[in-house]
């Protein structure tokens, strides 16, 4: 491959692939990237799209090869080194991840992502003090950037602390993230806040602070309006045995997105887990009428193995109850 890759603006075909990726259609974005590279094999953007699509599809060996193509032609590409590091991390290859992150830092230590990624590796390796120093560097690098970026640093670190089993420390980071509420009236920011509150609630559940966790889940329900955020909120409430709240959020999601098969499928799953099998069957049928989804087959099979719970009479009226106002990592 030629070491001087083409950096001209992407053609329409590549733009279509990037749009498919943004919409979560990674098989389509991979196919379009492949077609584009057949005629533009020296395109950095084309190889980057292919690498990212392969990551999302779980084809990690092929993703490494695609990232290698990017880095062969553009060895100073910060994002390529960063994302190569993320790929190594997901595979449990922490030494290789650190090397990639260090290469990214050598290109720019003014950006927060590589500092924070290295903090994550340090946590996995049990190097708490090192992680805290890298976290501080990430915060410093984010200063002067926009508010969402500064909130993101604290949020991500909270997630990494929680993943590493440091629930108490994670609550501090989530609290710090919510200090940055200057743009909270914007829908995107409100959903972002809801996501942070959900993670904070999960940390509190690990600390057996159930009442405070429920308060945060309830606050998140008041903030959330995006389908992905509402879906995740319903699932987390269900996982933590807040069945009434899970049903309310799942129903609200269907109300806001009546043409979404995914929203219906999620509600059907919550209904099934709550023991409302007949209602789940009906909502599942609605989901299937909107779009064919692989998960629908699995849910129907799960429903076939269930028997009605004898203690759910009190939930029967919940289906008609009014809804409460209430949707990513390095």
N, C-alpha and C positions, 0 to 999 in steps of 0.2 A: 504494500500500500504506500502511496506517495506520502512523504512526510509533510507536505504543504497542502492541507485540506482546503476545500472550497468553503469560504466564509460568506459567500453572497447570500442575500435574503432567500428564504425557502420558497419553493414554487408552490403553486396552488395544491398540488398533490400532497406535499408535505404538510401544508396547513390543514388539509382535511384530516390527515393522520393525527396531528396535534389536537385538533378539535375532538376527534374520537377518543383520544386518551383523556382529555379533560372531562369528557362525559362518562368515563369509566368503561368504555368499550375497548378493552385492551387487546382483545383478539383482532378487532378491526384495525386498531392503531398499529399493531405489529404487522399485519398484512400490508397496510398502506406504506409503512416504513420500508418493508422488504421490496415492494414494487418501486418505490422511489429510488432506493439504493441500487437497483438494477441499472438505472440510467445515470445515477449521481453517486457513485461509489465513494467519492471523496468528500461527501457532505458530513460535516461534524454534527449538524442538527439531525440529519437522517440517522446516523449511528446512535446519537443520544436518545432519540425517540425509540429506536429499536431496543436499546439497553433498558430503558425505563419500562417499556411494555413487557419485556421478558421478565423483569423483576416482579411486576404485578401478577404475571401469570405463573410465577413460581419456577420458571425455567432458569435457575440460577447459574448453571455452568455456561449456558449460552449468553446470559447477561454479562458474565465476566468477559467473555470474548468480545462482546460488543463494546463494553467500556474500554477494553484494551485497544480497540480500533480508534476510539475517540482520543485516548491518551497518547497513542502513537503519533497521531497527527497534531494533537493539541496538548502537549505535556503541561502547559500552564493553565489548563482549565480547572479552576477551583471546584466547580460543581461536580465534575467528573470524578475527581479524587474523593470528594466528600461522599458521593453516592456509592462509589466503589467501597469506601469504608463501611457505609451502612450495610451493603450487601454482605461483606465479610462478617459484620457483627451478627446479622440475622442467621448466619451459618455457624455461629459460635467460634469463629476464627478471630479471636480478639487481638492477637499479636499483629496479624495482617491488617485488621481494622485500624489499629493504632498507627501503623506505618502510613496508611492512606490518609488518615486524618492529619498526621504530622506533615505530609506533603502538601495538603491543603493549607495548613497554617503557614508553611514556608512561603506560599504564594500570597497569602493575606492574613495577617493576625489582627486585622481591624474588623473582621466579621465574627459574629458570635457562634456560628453553627459548629465549626470544628472544635472550638473550646468546649462547648457543651457536649459534643459527641465524645470527646476524650474524657470528660467527667463521667459519662455513662460507662465507659470502659473501666475507669478507675473504680466505680461502684461495684461492678461485676467482679473485679479482682480484689475487693475488700479494702481498697485504699481510700477510706473515707476522707482523710485530711487532704489528699491529693484532689479528690473530687470537689471538695469545698473550694480549694484554690482555683481550680479550673472554672467552677461555677461563677466565682467572683470575676474572673477575667471575661467570661461571657457577658455578665451584666455590664461590665465596663465597656465592652465593645458595642453593646446595644444602646448605650447612652447617646442621646442626641438623635437617635433614629425615631421612627414614629411610635406612637403609643402601643398599637397592636404588637409590634416587635418586642418591646420591652415586657409586655405581658406574656408573650410567648416564651421568653427565656425562663421565667419563673415557672410557668405551666409545665413546660417540657421537663425541667429539672425535677419538679414534683412527681411527674410520671416515672422518671427514671429512679427516683428514691423509692417510690411505691413498689416498682418492679423488683427492686433489690431488697425489699423487705423492711425498709425504714419508714414505716407508716407515720410515726410522729413527726419526723423531719419533713416528710412530704406535705403534711398539713401546713407547715410554715411556708413552704414554697407556694402552695395553692393560695394561701391567704395573701401573700405578697403579690401574686398575679392579679388578684381581685382589687388591689389598691389602684390599679390603672383602669379606672372606670370613666375617664373623661369623655369617651365617645359612646357611652352605653346606650344612647338613644337610637343609634344606628342598628338596623336589623342584624347585620353581620356580627357586630360587637356583642349584641344581646345573646346570640347563639353561642358565640365564643365563651361568654361568661357562663352560660348554662353548662357548657362542656367542662369548664374548670370546676364548677360547683359539683358536677357529677363525680369527677375524680376525687375531689375533696371528701365527698360523702363516702365514697368507697374506702378511703383511708380511715375515716372515722369508724366505719363498720368493723374494720380490722382491729380497732382499738376499743371495740364494744361500746361505742358511744352512739347507740342506735337512734335515740331521740334527736340528737343534733344532726345526724346523717339524714333523717327523714325531713328535717327542716330544710336542709340544703337541696334534697331531691325536689321538695315542694317549690322552693324558690326557682330551681332550674326549670320546672314546669311552667312557671309564670314568664320566664324569659324566652323559652324555646319556641321557634316557629318553623325551622327548617326540617324537612322530612328526615334526613339522616340523624339529626340531633334528637328529634322526638322518638325515633325508632330506638336509638341507643338508650334513651332515658327509660322507655317502657321496659326494655330488656333488663336493665340494671335494677329497676324496682322489682321486677319479677324474681330476679336472682337473689335479691335480699329479702324476699318474702313480704314485700309491700304490695300485695295483690291488688288492692283497691286502687292504689295510685297507678300501678302498671296498666290496669284496664282503662282508667280515665285518660291517661296519656296516649295509649294506643288508639282509643276511640277518637280523640282529638286529632290525631295524625290522619285518620281516615276522613274526618270532616274537612280538614284543610286540603287534603290531596285525594279527592274521591275517585280519580282516575288512576291512582297508583296501585298496581298489583302488589307491590312490595309492602305498602302500608296495610292493605287488607291481609296479606299473608302474616304479617307481624301480629295483627290483632287476633287472627285465628289461632296463632301459636299461644298468645297470652291467654285467650279463652280456654284453650285446651289445658294449659297448665293450671288454670283456675278450676278445672273440673266442669266447665260449661261446654260439654261435648256437642250438643245439638247446635248451639250458637256458633261454635267453632266450625262445624260442618257447613253451615250457611255462609259464613264469611269466607271460608276457603273456596266455596263454589263461586262467590263473587270475584275473588282474586283470579281464579282460573278463567273466568269469562273475560277478564281484562287483558291478560297476557299469559302465555305459557311460561312457567317458571320451574326450574328443576326442583327447588325447595318445596313446591306444592305436592309433588309426588311423595317426597319423604314425609311431609306432614300428614298426608292422607294415610300413609302406612302407619304412622305413629298413632293416629286417631283410631285406627282399626284395632289396636292392641289395648286401648284404654277402656276402663269400665267406669260408669258414673260414680262420683264420690258421694257417700251418704250424708256428708255434713256440709253441703254447699247451698242449702235452701236459702240462707240469708243473702246469697249473692244473686239470686234470680232476678231481683229488680234492678240490679246494677246496670244491666244492658240499656235500660231506659233512663238512667240517671243523667242529669245535666252535666256537661263537661266543664272542668276547670280551665280557666285561661292558663295557658302554659307558655338539632338537630340538636383525624389525624392526626408528627413525630419525625422526629428526624429519622 
